[in-house]
Amino acid sequence: MKFVNLKSRGGDYLVVASNIAWLRTGENGQTIVGMVGGSPLLVVGSIEEVAQIVLDG
């Protein structure tokens, strides 16, 4: 399993990369991360920044 650390204003998430289903632009420079079988997460950074974090792992 490959985990990625996603930063959030309310605390950080350690997420299994293969469980990320989609990314969507949020407000105030944040991104909404859709999770397979779970609720979306609101994280800091643009879609491009978050996608790069996931790809770099």
C-alpha positions, 0 to 999 in steps of 0.5 A, a space after each residue: 500500500 502506498 500512503 500519501 500525506 495530504 495537508 489540511 487546515 484542520 489537520 493532516 491526512 495520511 491517505 492510501 493513494 489507490 483510494 483517491 477517486 477524483 480531485 475537484 477545486 474547492 474554495 480559498 485555494 483548497 482541493 476536494 479529494 474524493 475517496 473510494 467508499 468514504 467522504 471527500 477530504 478538503 485539503 490545502 493546495 491546487 488540483 495540480 499541487 495535490 495531484 503531484 503529491 499523489 504521483 510523487 507518493 
